[in-house]
Amino acid sequence: MVPVLPRESRSKIFNPFFTTKEVGKGTGQGLAITHDIVQIKHGGRIWFETQTGKGTTFHVLLPGEDRSGTKTKK
């Protein structure tokens, strides 16, 4: 379980190089890269819900169709 995100971090959570981890424990690139893959490359959505006593849950929604632009053989 991911801990509750501090209110001041929530708007920055998908920014490159932003991390809530201590120095030397994280690069801040994981969620930024994930955001790019899900939303920009695949037209999906990524969001989170955070609640005291329960932690933070990240949700990923991907479209059910091929959006790559390549034709598939039938």
The first five atom37 places (N, CA, C, CB, O) and aatype in JSON, in Angstrom:
{
  "aatype": [12, 19, 14, 19, 10, 14, 1, 6, 15, 1, 15, 11, 9, 13, 2, 14, 13, 13, 16, 16, 11, 6, 19, 7, 11, 7, 16, 7, 5, 7, 10, 0, 9, 16, 8, 3, 9, 19, 5, 9, 11, 8, 7, 7, 1, 9, 17, 13, 6, 16, 5, 16, 7, 11, 7, 16, 16, 13, 8, 19, 10, 10, 14, 7, 6, 3, 1, 15, 7, 16, 11, 16, 11, 11],
  "atom_mask": [
    [1, 1, 1, 1, 1],
    [1, 1, 1, 1, 1],
    [1, 1, 1, 1, 1],
    [1, 1, 1, 1, 1],
    [1, 1, 1, 1, 1],
    [1, 1, 1, 1, 1],
    [1, 1, 1, 1, 1],
    [1, 1, 1, 1, 1],
    [1, 1, 1, 1, 1],
    [1, 1, 1, 1, 1],
    [1, 1, 1, 1, 1],
    [1, 1, 1, 1, 1],
    [1, 1, 1, 1, 1],
    [1, 1, 1, 1, 1],
    [1, 1, 1, 1, 1],
    [1, 1, 1, 1, 1],
    [1, 1, 1, 1, 1],
    [1, 1, 1, 1, 1],
    [1, 1, 1, 1, 1],
    [1, 1, 1, 1, 1],
    [1, 1, 1, 1, 1],
    [1, 1, 1, 1, 1],
    [1, 1, 1, 1, 1],
    [1, 1, 1, 0, 1],
    [1, 1, 1, 1, 1],
    [1, 1, 1, 0, 1],
    [1, 1, 1, 1, 1],
    [1, 1, 1, 0, 1],
    [1, 1, 1, 1, 1],
    [1, 1, 1, 0, 1],
    [1, 1, 1, 1, 1],
    [1, 1, 1, 1, 1],
    [1, 1, 1, 1, 1],
    [1, 1, 1, 1, 1],
    [1, 1, 1, 1, 1],
    [1, 1, 1, 1, 1],
    [1, 1, 1, 1, 1],
    [1, 1, 1, 1, 1],
    [1, 1, 1, 1, 1],
    [1, 1, 1, 1, 1],
    [1, 1, 1, 1, 1],
    [1, 1, 1, 1, 1],
    [1, 1, 1, 0, 1],
    [1, 1, 1, 0, 1],
    [1, 1, 1, 1, 1],
    [1, 1, 1, 1, 1],
    [1, 1, 1, 1, 1],
    [1, 1, 1, 1, 1],
    [1, 1, 1, 1, 1],
    [1, 1, 1, 1, 1],
    [1, 1, 1, 1, 1],
    [1, 1, 1, 1, 1],
    [1, 1, 1, 0, 1],
    [1, 1, 1, 1, 1],
    [1, 1, 1, 0, 1],
    [1, 1, 1, 1, 1],
    [1, 1, 1, 1, 1],
    [1, 1, 1, 1, 1],
    [1, 1, 1, 1, 1],
    [1, 1, 1, 1, 1],
    [1, 1, 1, 1, 1],
    [1, 1, 1, 1, 1],
    [1, 1, 1, 1, 1],
    [1, 1, 1, 0, 1],
    [1, 1, 1, 1, 1],
    [1, 1, 1, 1, 1],
    [1, 1, 1, 1, 1],
    [1, 1, 1, 1, 1],
    [1, 1, 1, 0, 1],
    [1, 1, 1, 1, 1],
    [1, 1, 1, 1, 1],
    [1, 1, 1, 1, 1],
    [1, 1, 1, 1, 1],
    [1, 1, 1, 1, 1]
  ],
  "atom_positions": [
    [[0.85, -1.18, 0.0], [0.0, 0.0, 0.0], [0.89, 1.24, 0.0], [-0.97, 0.0, 1.23], [1.88, 1.31, 0.73]],
    [[0.52, 2.19, -0.82], [1.22, 3.47, -0.87], [0.64, 4.35, 0.22], [1.08, 4.15, -2.28], [-0.58, 4.41, 0.37]],
    [[1.48, 5.05, 1.0], [0.95, 5.92, 2.05], [0.08, 7.05, 1.47], [2.09, 6.52, 2.87], [0.1, 7.3, 0.27]],
    [[-0.65, 7.71, 2.35], [-1.48, 8.85, 1.95], [-0.56, 9.94, 1.38], [-2.32, 9.39, 3.16], [0.47, 10.27, 1.97]],
    [[-0.97, 10.5, 0.24], [-0.18, 11.58, -0.37], [-0.48, 12.9, 0.33], [-0.48, 11.69, -1.88], [-1.65, 13.26, 0.49]],
    [[0.55, 13.61, 0.75], [0.32, 14.93, 1.34], [-0.39, 15.85, 0.35], [1.65, 15.56, 1.8], [-0.13, 15.79, -0.85]],
    [[-1.27, 16.68, 0.85], [-2.07, 17.56, -0.01], [-1.19, 18.38, -0.96], [-2.92, 18.49, 0.85], [-1.56, 18.57, -2.12]],
    [[-0.05, 18.87, -0.49], [0.82, 19.72, -1.31], [1.53, 18.93, -2.42], [1.85, 20.41, -0.44], [2.09, 19.53, -3.33]],
    [[1.53, 17.61, -2.35], [2.17, 16.77, -3.36], [1.22, 16.32, -4.45], [2.78, 15.56, -2.71], [1.67, 15.93, -5.53]],
    [[-0.05, 16.36, -4.21], [-1.03, 15.75, -5.12], [-1.04, 16.35, -6.51], [-2.4, 15.88, -4.53], [-1.2, 15.61, -7.49]],
    [[-0.87, 17.64, -6.64], [-0.91, 18.27, -7.97], [0.4, 18.05, -8.74], [-1.18, 19.76, -7.84], [0.46, 18.32, -9.95]],
    [[1.44, 17.57, -8.06], [2.75, 17.4, -8.69], [3.12, 15.94, -8.92], [3.8, 18.06, -7.86], [4.18, 15.66, -9.46]],
    [[2.27, 15.02, -8.51], [2.63, 13.61, -8.44], [3.07, 13.02, -9.78], [1.48, 12.83, -7.9], [3.86, 12.08, -9.79]],
    [[2.57, 13.53, -10.91], [2.94, 12.99, -12.21], [4.03, 13.82, -12.9], [1.72, 12.91, -13.1], [4.37, 13.56, -14.06]],
    [[4.58, 14.82, -12.21], [5.65, 15.65, -12.77], [6.96, 14.88, -12.79], [5.81, 16.96, -11.97], [7.27, 14.16, -11.84]],
    [[7.75, 15.02, -13.87], [9.06, 14.37, -13.91], [9.95, 14.84, -12.76], [9.75, 14.65, -15.25], [9.98, 16.03, -12.44]],
    [[10.65, 13.91, -12.16], [11.62, 14.14, -11.08], [11.0, 14.54, -9.75], [12.58, 15.2, -11.5], [11.72, 14.87, -8.81]],
    [[9.67, 14.51, -9.64], [9.03, 14.77, -8.34], [8.95, 13.46, -7.58], [7.61, 15.41, -8.52], [8.51, 12.44, -8.11]],
    [[9.38, 13.48, -6.33], [9.31, 12.29, -5.49], [8.97, 12.67, -4.06], [10.64, 11.52, -5.54], [9.31, 13.76, -3.59]],
    [[8.29, 11.79, -3.39], [7.99, 11.98, -1.97], [8.94, 11.14, -1.12], [6.52, 11.6, -1.67], [8.86, 11.16, 0.11]],
    [[9.83, 10.42, -1.78], [10.78, 9.56, -1.06], [11.97, 10.39, -0.57], [11.27, 8.4, -1.98], [12.22, 11.49, -1.04]],
    [[12.69, 9.83, 0.39], [13.87, 10.51, 0.91], [14.97, 10.52, -0.15], [14.36, 9.82, 2.21], [14.94, 9.73, -1.09]],
    [[15.92, 11.41, 0.02], [17.02, 11.58, -0.93], [17.75, 10.25, -1.13], [18.01, 12.66, -0.43], [18.09, 9.56, -0.17]],
    [[17.98, 9.91, -2.38], [18.68, 8.68, -2.71], [17.79, 7.46, -2.83], [0.0, 0.0, 0.0], [18.28, 6.38, -3.18]],
    [[16.5, 7.59, -2.57], [15.57, 6.45, -2.6], [14.65, 6.44, -3.81], [14.74, 6.44, -1.36], [13.98, 5.44, -4.06]],
    [[14.61, 7.51, -4.55], [13.73, 7.54, -5.72], [14.17, 8.61, -6.69], [0.0, 0.0, 0.0], [14.78, 9.61, -6.3]],
    [[13.86, 8.41, -7.97], [14.25, 9.38, -8.99], [13.11, 10.31, -9.39], [14.76, 8.66, -10.21], [13.34, 11.36, -9.99]],
    [[11.88, 9.92, -9.06], [10.73, 10.73, -9.45], [10.37, 10.57, -10.91], [0.0, 0.0, 0.0], [9.7, 11.44, -11.48]],
    [[10.78, 9.48, -11.53], [10.49, 9.3, -12.95], [9.41, 8.25, -13.2], [11.74, 8.91, -13.68], [8.79, 8.25, -14.26]],
    [[9.17, 7.36, -12.26], [8.24, 6.25, -12.46], [6.83, 6.68, -12.84], [0.0, 0.0, 0.0], [6.31, 6.23, -13.85]],
    [[6.21, 7.54, -12.05], [4.84, 7.96, -12.35], [4.77, 8.89, -13.56], [4.22, 8.65, -11.15], [3.77, 8.88, -14.29]],
    [[5.82, 9.68, -13.79], [5.84, 10.56, -14.97], [5.9, 9.71, -16.25], [7.06, 11.52, -14.91], [5.2, 10.01, -17.22]],
    [[6.72, 8.67, -16.24], [6.82, 7.79, -17.4], [5.51, 7.02, -17.59], [8.0, 6.8, -17.23], [5.02, 6.9, -18.71]],
    [[4.96, 6.51, -16.5], [3.69, 5.79, -16.56], [2.59, 6.69, -17.11], [3.29, 5.26, -15.17], [1.8, 6.25, -17.96]],
    [[2.52, 7.92, -16.66], [1.53, 8.89, -17.14], [1.66, 9.08, -18.64], [1.7, 10.24, -16.41], [0.66, 9.09, -19.36]],
    [[2.89, 9.24, -19.12], [3.12, 9.43, -20.56], [2.66, 8.21, -21.35], [4.62, 9.7, -20.82], [2.0, 8.35, -22.38]],
    [[3.01, 7.03, -20.89], [2.62, 5.81, -21.6], [1.1, 5.65, -21.64], [3.26, 4.58, -20.94], [0.52, 5.38, -22.69]],
    [[0.47, 5.8, -20.5], [-0.98, 5.57, -20.4], [-1.77, 6.64, -21.15], [-1.42, 5.54, -18.94], [-2.62, 6.31, -21.97]],
    [[-1.5, 7.91, -20.88], [-2.34, 8.98, -21.43], [-1.91, 9.45, -22.81], [-2.33, 10.15, -20.49], [-2.75, 9.6, -23.7]],
    [[-0.63, 9.67, -23.01], [-0.17, 10.22, -24.28], [-0.09, 9.13, -25.35], [1.2, 10.9, -24.11], [-0.6, 9.31, -26.46]],
    [[0.53, 8.03, -25.04], [0.75, 6.99, -26.05], [-0.48, 6.12, -26.32], [1.9, 6.1, -25.62], [-0.68, 5.64, -27.44]],
    [[-1.31, 5.91, -25.29], [-2.44, 5.0, -25.46], [-3.81, 5.64, -25.3], [-2.31, 3.89, -24.49], [-4.83, 4.96, -25.45]],
    [[-3.87, 6.94, -25.0], [-5.15, 7.63, -24.88], [-5.98, 7.18, -23.69], [0.0, 0.0, 0.0], [-7.2, 7.29, -23.7]],
    [[-5.31, 6.67, -22.67], [-6.0, 6.2, -21.47], [-6.02, 7.25, -20.38], [0.0, 0.0, 0.0], [-5.81, 8.44, -20.63]],
    [[-6.28, 6.8, -19.18], [-6.35, 7.69, -18.01], [-5.62, 7.04, -16.86], [-7.82, 8.01, -17.63], [-5.69, 5.82, -16.69]],
    [[-4.93, 7.83, -16.06], [-4.36, 7.37, -14.81], [-4.71, 8.41, -13.75], [-2.8, 7.16, -14.92], [-4.56, 9.61, -13.98]],
    [[-5.17, 7.95, -12.6], [-5.52, 8.85, -11.5], [-5.35, 8.1, -10.19], [-6.98, 9.38, -11.65], [-5.1, 6.89, -10.18]],
    [[-5.47, 8.83, -9.11], [-5.3, 8.21, -7.8], [-6.38, 8.68, -6.84], [-3.92, 8.53, -7.23], [-6.98, 9.74, -7.02]],
    [[-6.6, 7.86, -5.83], [-7.46, 8.21, -4.71], [-6.61, 8.02, -3.47], [-8.79, 7.33, -4.66], [-5.91, 7.01, -3.35]],
    [[-6.66, 8.96, -2.55], [-5.87, 8.86, -1.33], [-6.77, 9.14, -0.14], [-4.68, 9.84, -1.36], [-7.57, 10.08, -0.15]],
    [[-6.63, 8.32, 0.89], [-7.51, 8.44, 2.04], [-6.74, 8.08, 3.31], [-8.75, 7.53, 1.88], [-6.06, 7.05, 3.38]],
    [[-6.84, 8.93, 4.3], [-6.2, 8.69, 5.59], [-6.66, 7.35, 6.16], [-6.5, 9.83, 6.58], [-7.86, 7.06, 6.17]],
    [[-5.72, 6.56, 6.62], [-6.03, 5.27, 7.2], [-6.14, 4.14, 6.18], [0.0, 0.0, 0.0], [-6.15, 2.97, 6.55]],
    [[-6.24, 4.5, 4.9], [-6.36, 3.49, 3.85], [-5.21, 3.54, 2.85], [-7.67, 3.65, 3.12], [-4.93, 2.54, 2.19]],
    [[-4.55, 4.69, 2.73], [-3.45, 4.82, 1.78], [-3.89, 5.39, 0.45], [0.0, 0.0, 0.0], [-4.94, 6.02, 0.35]],
    [[-3.07, 5.13, -0.57], [-3.31, 5.68, -1.9], [-3.43, 4.54, -2.9], [-2.18, 6.64, -2.31], [-2.64, 3.59, -2.88]],
    [[-4.42, 4.64, -3.76], [-4.63, 3.66, -4.81], [-4.54, 4.36, -6.16], [-6.0, 2.93, -4.65], [-5.18, 5.39, -6.36]],
    [[-3.74, 3.81, -7.07], [-3.64, 4.34, -8.43], [-4.51, 3.48, -9.34], [-2.15, 4.36, -8.91], [-4.53, 2.26, -9.23]],
    [[-5.21, 4.14, -10.25], [-6.1, 3.48, -11.21], [-5.59, 3.77, -12.62], [-7.58, 3.96, -11.03], [-5.15, 4.88, -12.92]],
    [[-5.65, 2.76, -13.47], [-5.28, 2.91, -14.88], [-6.44, 2.41, -15.73], [-3.95, 2.14, -15.22], [-6.94, 1.31, -15.52]],
    [[-6.85, 3.23, -16.68], [-7.92, 2.87, -17.6], [-7.36, 2.99, -19.02], [-9.18, 3.79, -17.4], [-6.92, 4.06, -19.43]],
    [[-7.37, 1.88, -19.75], [-6.86, 1.88, -21.12], [-8.02, 1.62, -22.08], [-5.75, 0.81, -21.3], [-8.93, 0.86, -21.77]],
    [[-7.98, 2.26, -23.26], [-9.06, 2.04, -24.23], [-9.03, 0.61, -24.74], [-8.93, 3.03, -25.41], [-7.98, -0.03, -24.77]],
    [[-10.18, 0.12, -25.13], [-10.3, -1.25, -25.6], [-10.08, -1.4, -27.09], [0.0, 0.0, 0.0], [-10.39, -2.46, -27.65]],
    [[-9.56, -0.4, -27.76], [-9.33, -0.48, -29.19], [-7.88, -0.18, -29.5], [-10.26, 0.49, -29.96], [-7.18, 0.44, -28.69]],
    [[-7.42, -0.61, -30.65], [-6.05, -0.33, -31.08], [-5.97, 1.11, -31.56], [-5.61, -1.32, -32.2], [-6.67, 1.49, -32.5]],
    [[-5.13, 1.92, -30.92], [-4.98, 3.31, -31.32], [-3.58, 3.6, -31.84], [-5.3, 4.23, -30.14], [-3.16, 4.75, -31.89]],
    [[-2.87, 2.54, -32.24], [-1.49, 2.71, -32.68], [-1.4, 3.24, -34.1], [-0.76, 1.4, -32.59], [-0.36, 3.77, -34.5]],
    [[-2.49, 3.12, -34.87], [-2.46, 3.57, -36.25], [-1.99, 2.52, -37.23], [0.0, 0.0, 0.0], [-2.0, 2.75, -38.44]],
    [[-1.57, 1.36, -36.72], [-1.14, 0.3, -37.62], [-2.31, -0.6, -37.96], [0.0, -0.52, -36.99], [-3.19, -0.85, -37.13]],
    [[-2.32, -1.07, -39.17], [-3.4, -1.96, -39.62], [-3.09, -3.38, -39.19], [-3.58, -1.89, -41.16], [-1.95, -3.83, -39.28]],
    [[-4.1, -4.07, -38.72], [-3.91, -5.44, -38.31], [-4.4, -6.37, -39.42], [-4.65, -5.73, -37.0], [-5.35, -6.07, -40.13]],
    [[-3.7, -7.5, -39.54], [-4.11, -8.5, -40.54], [-5.29, -9.29, -40.02], [-2.94, -9.45, -40.91], [-5.36, -9.61, -38.83]],
    [[-6.22, -9.6, -40.9], [-7.4, -10.4, -40.5], [-7.32, -11.77, -41.11], [-8.71, -9.71, -40.92], [-8.21, -12.59, -40.9]]
  ]
}
